[in-house]
Amino acid sequence: MADRIPLEIFYIKVAQKLNGTATPTMARKYGEAIQDVLYEQLLENEECYWYGFGNFEATLSKRSGGYKEI
């Protein structure tokens, strides 16, 4: 598995990519909004595709009886 980037570092890097037009706090809000859209789509369709980024699926975990992110 690839190394994970801590969220705080991720949002700092996103803010840097926006050339000073966003702070890490704003980048976090954008990231959370994107995450909310993906979750809503997964609730409606159980899978969605973010063009250029990948496929997302919601599956039911047999062990926990709850949903698991993939």
Stockholm file with secondary structure:
# STOCKHOLM 1.0

chainA/1-70         MADRIPLEIFYIKVAQKLNGTATPTMARKYGEAIQDVLYEQLLENEECYWYGFGNFEATLSKRSGGYKEI
#=GR chainA/1-70 SS CCCCCCHHHHHHHHHHHTTTSSCHHHHHHHHHHHHHHHHHHHHHHSEEEETTTEEEEEEECTTTSSEEEC
#=GC SS_cons        CCCCCCHHHHHHHHHHHTTTSSCHHHHHHHHHHHHHHHHHHHHHHSEEEETTTEEEEEEECTTTSSEEEC
//
